[in-house]
Amino acid sequence: MPRAPILHRKPNTGMKGPDFPTLALRATIMTTATHTDTANWLSDAHAALKAVEALYGEALASVRARVSKDGKLSAELIEADQHAAHGLAWFATYKQGLSELVHYAERLSAEGAYG
């Protein structure tokens, strides 16, 4: 059964599994600390979160294809491809942390306590 393609940092590094931190940074809109108003920062943060969520969806589909057999997760395939499974778990945590940060900034802004 052919395995789903997965991205690597560099083909010759010997790194096994996806490099989610680098992929996430590429997908994230990088901003500088020069915004003087909260609305611009929140707009950029929402765009970055949307990009990270889209990339996470692609990573989830890729890892799911690698560790599934007959449409179900396979403990054997997960064991064999631990780097991908652990990378996906890390990425999910990163995505959730970014989401919480953006929502926290929104709450602070609504209360007039941001900045």
C-alpha positions in Angstrom: 0.0 0.0 0.0 1.6 3.3 -1.0 2.1 5.8 1.8 0.8 9.3 1.7 3.5 11.9 0.9 4.8 13.9 3.8 7.0 16.9 3.8 10.5 16.9 5.3 12.8 19.8 6.3 15.6 18.7 3.9 15.8 15.5 2.0 19.4 14.8 3.1 19.1 15.5 6.9 17.9 12.0 7.8 15.0 13.6 9.6 12.0 11.2 9.7 8.5 12.6 9.7 7.0 16.0 9.1 8.7 19.2 10.2 5.5 20.9 11.5 7.2 23.8 13.2 8.9 25.0 10.0 5.7 24.4 8.0 3.6 26.4 10.6 6.0 29.3 10.4 5.8 29.3 6.6 2.0 29.4 6.8 1.9 32.0 9.5 1.7 35.7 8.6 4.7 37.2 10.3 4.0 40.6 11.9 6.3 43.1 13.6 5.7 44.8 16.9 5.1 48.1 15.1 1.3 48.0 15.2 0.0 50.9 17.2 -3.6 49.8 17.4 -5.1 46.6 18.5 -7.4 46.2 15.5 -4.5 45.8 13.1 -2.7 43.3 15.3 -5.9 41.2 15.8 -6.5 41.2 12.1 -3.0 39.9 11.4 -3.4 37.4 14.3 -6.7 36.1 12.8 -5.1 35.7 9.4 -2.1 33.8 10.9 -4.5 31.5 12.9 -6.5 30.8 9.8 -3.3 29.8 7.9 -2.1 27.6 10.7 -5.6 25.9 10.9 -5.5 25.2 7.2 -2.0 23.8 7.4 -3.1 21.7 10.4 -5.9 20.3 8.4 -3.5 19.2 5.7 -1.1 17.7 8.2 -4.0 15.8 9.9 -5.1 14.3 6.6 -1.5 13.3 5.7 -0.8 11.7 9.1 -4.2 10.0 9.2 -3.4 8.5 5.8 -0.1 7.2 7.0 -1.4 5.6 10.2 -4.7 4.2 8.9 -5.5 0.8 7.5 -8.9 -0.1 6.0 -10.2 3.3 7.0 -9.3 2.9 10.7 -6.4 4.0 12.8 -3.8 1.3 13.2 -1.8 1.0 16.4 0.8 -0.9 14.4 1.2 1.9 11.9 1.1 4.6 14.6 4.0 2.7 16.3 5.9 2.5 13.1 5.4 6.2 12.3 5.7 7.7 15.8 7.5 10.8 14.5 4.5 11.8 12.4 2.0 11.1 15.2 4.0 13.0 17.8 4.6 15.9 15.3 0.9 16.1 14.7 0.2 16.2 18.4 2.7 19.0 18.8 1.2 20.9 16.0 -2.3 20.5 17.5 -1.0 22.0 20.7 0.6 24.9 18.9 -2.6 25.6 17.0 -4.7 25.5 20.1 -2.2 27.8 21.9 -2.3 30.3 19.1 -6.1 30.2 19.1 -6.3 30.8 22.9 -3.9 33.7 22.6 -5.9 35.4 19.8 -9.2 34.9 21.8 -7.5 36.2 25.0 -6.4 39.4 23.1 -10.0 39.8 21.8 -11.4 39.6 25.4 -8.9 42.1 26.7 -9.5 44.4 23.8 -13.3 44.3 24.4 -12.7 45.1 28.1 -10.4 48.0 27.1 -7.6 46.3 29.0 -5.4 45.3 26.0 -2.0 47.0 25.5 
